[in-house]
Amino acid sequence: MDTATAIASERRELAAMLESLTPAQWDAPTLCAGWRVREVAAHMSMGFRVSLPRQVLELVKARGDINRMADRRARQDAATLSTAELVGAIRDNAHHPWKPPVGGIAAALGHDVVHGLDISVALGLGRRVPQDRVRLLLEQVTPRTLKFFGADLDGVELRADDLDWSFGAGALLTGAAQDLLLVAYGRKLPPGHLGGAARDAHVSRS
């Protein structure tokens, strides 16, 4: 499966997952600090709904802070768009060519997979991302990407227990490949997902 096909499949599956959620789940917190499911879905679909010139204008308003811009826009769209509109924006744009400013098409897949996991892991849905997609993203993990996503993994070895992959050296941090992908993207996970001597620093206490 090529990356573009993987992206399209991921978006369709995420749309189906979102469509199945209850109103209470749409308002539940995710692994993205301060964002409910609806803010994450709004953020995931922003690149499909907002023109590039508009995004640049909003980035200027945010004084060049892309995280501030993304947060402001996600909250605004989550407040004004229905859940059906958010689901439709993801499903109807399965083949949209959007890519993040850096990272290319693999980063676009990472954006979809990780934000989908931000939702499914936080809600305890048990969704398993196909391993070919996870492996492709794990192969993109480098010290540079760890720094970009704020993942402090100095002196830590990530070792997947469901496929043949490891990264780094030091105190062991084990778990499913998709959970270690979240760690590499700077997330803390709920208890029960990770093992090894380095576990405690990467588990959420909330």
C-alpha positions in Angstrom: 0.0 0.0 0.0 1.4 3.4 -1.0 1.2 6.4 1.4 -1.6 8.2 -0.4 -3.7 5.0 -0.3 -2.9 4.6 3.4 -4.0 8.2 4.1 -7.3 7.7 2.3 -8.0 4.5 4.2 -7.1 6.1 7.5 -9.4 9.1 6.9 -12.3 6.9 6.0 -11.8 4.7 9.0 -11.5 7.7 11.3 -14.7 9.2 9.9 -16.5 5.9 10.6 -15.1 5.9 14.2 -16.1 9.5 14.8 -19.6 8.9 13.4 -20.1 6.1 15.9 -19.4 8.4 19.0 -22.0 9.5 21.4 -22.5 13.2 22.2 -20.7 12.7 25.5 -17.7 11.2 23.8 -17.5 14.2 21.4 -17.1 16.4 24.5 -14.6 14.1 26.2 -10.9 15.0 26.6 -8.2 13.6 24.3 -4.5 13.1 24.5 -4.1 16.6 23.1 -4.0 18.7 26.2 -7.0 21.1 26.4 -8.8 19.6 23.3 -11.9 17.6 23.3 -12.7 15.1 20.5 -14.5 17.9 18.6 -11.4 20.2 18.7 -9.2 17.4 17.4 -11.6 16.6 14.6 -11.8 20.3 13.7 -8.0 20.5 13.6 -7.7 17.3 11.5 -10.0 18.7 8.9 -8.8 22.4 8.9 -6.5 21.9 6.0 -9.4 20.7 3.8 -11.8 23.5 4.8 -9.6 26.6 5.1 -7.7 28.0 2.1 -4.0 28.5 2.3 -4.2 32.3 2.1 -6.7 32.3 5.0 -4.3 30.1 7.0 -1.4 32.4 6.3 -3.6 35.4 7.4 -4.5 33.6 10.6 -0.8 32.7 11.2 0.0 36.4 10.9 -2.7 37.2 13.5 -1.1 34.7 15.8 2.3 36.5 15.4 3.8 33.5 13.6 3.0 31.0 16.3 1.6 28.0 14.4 0.5 26.3 17.6 -1.5 29.3 18.8 -3.1 29.6 15.4 -4.0 26.0 15.3 -5.5 26.1 18.8 -7.6 29.2 18.1 -8.9 27.8 14.8 -9.7 24.4 16.3 -11.7 26.0 19.1 -13.5 28.3 16.8 -14.5 25.6 14.3 -15.4 23.1 17.1 -17.9 25.7 18.4 -19.5 26.5 15.0 -19.5 23.2 13.1 -21.7 20.2 13.8 -20.3 16.8 14.4 -21.8 15.7 11.1 -20.0 18.5 9.3 -16.7 17.5 11.0 -17.2 13.8 10.1 -18.1 14.8 6.5 -15.1 17.0 6.1 -12.8 14.1 6.9 -14.7 11.4 4.9 -15.2 13.6 1.9 -11.6 14.6 1.7 -10.0 11.1 2.0 -8.0 11.8 -1.1 -7.2 15.5 -0.4 -3.5 16.3 -1.2 -3.0 18.4 2.0 0.4 18.1 3.7 1.8 19.8 6.7 4.3 22.6 6.1 7.2 20.2 6.7 7.5 16.4 6.4 5.7 15.8 3.1 3.2 13.0 2.5 4.5 10.8 5.3 3.8 13.7 7.7 0.3 13.9 6.4 -0.3 10.2 7.3 1.3 10.9 10.7 -1.1 13.8 11.3 -4.1 11.6 10.6 -2.9 8.5 12.5 -1.6 10.3 15.6 -4.6 12.5 16.0 -6.9 9.5 15.5 -5.1 7.8 18.3 -5.3 10.9 20.4 -9.0 10.2 20.3 -9.3 6.5 20.3 -6.7 5.9 23.1 -8.2 8.6 25.3 -11.7 7.1 24.9 -10.5 3.5 25.3 -11.9 2.4 22.0 -9.3 -0.2 21.4 -8.8 0.8 17.7 -5.7 -0.8 16.2 -4.1 1.1 13.3 -2.9 -1.3 10.6 0.7 -2.1 11.2 1.9 -1.2 7.7 0.8 2.4 8.5 2.4 2.4 11.9 5.7 0.9 10.7 5.9 3.5 7.9 5.6 6.3 10.5 8.0 4.6 13.0 10.6 4.6 10.2 10.4 8.4 10.1 11.3 8.8 13.8 14.6 10.6 14.2 16.2 12.7 16.9 15.1 15.7 14.9 11.4 14.6 14.9 11.5 13.9 18.6 12.7 17.4 19.3 10.1 18.9 17.0 7.3 17.1 18.9 8.8 17.7 22.3 9.4 14.1 23.1 12.1 13.7 25.8 13.6 10.3 25.1 17.2 10.9 26.1 18.6 7.7 27.6 15.5 5.7 26.6 15.1 2.7 24.3 11.7 2.3 22.6 11.0 -1.3 21.9 7.7 -2.5 20.3 6.2 -5.7 21.5 4.0 -6.4 18.5 6.5 -5.8 15.7 10.3 -5.8 15.2 11.2 -2.2 15.9 13.3 -0.4 18.4 14.8 3.1 18.7 17.4 4.7 21.0 19.4 3.2 23.8 19.0 3.2 27.6 16.2 2.5 30.0 13.6 0.3 28.3 10.1 1.6 27.3 7.9 -1.1 25.8 4.4 -1.2 24.3 2.4 -1.7 21.2 4.0 0.0 18.2 1.1 2.5 17.9 1.5 3.5 21.6 5.3 4.0 21.1 4.5 6.1 18.1 2.4 8.4 20.4 5.3 8.6 22.8 7.5 9.7 19.9 5.0 12.4 19.1 5.3 13.7 22.6 2.2 12.2 24.1 1.7 10.8 27.6 -0.5 7.7 27.7 -3.1 6.4 30.1 -2.0 3.7 32.6 -1.8 0.2 31.2 -0.3 0.9 27.8 3.4 1.0 28.5 6.0 -1.1 30.3 9.6 -1.1 31.2 11.9 0.9 33.5 11.2 4.2 31.7 7.4 3.8 31.8 6.5 6.3 34.6 7.7 9.4 32.8 5.4 8.7 29.9 2.2 7.8 31.7 -0.5 10.4 32.2 -1.5 11.0 35.8 -4.9 12.7 35.0 
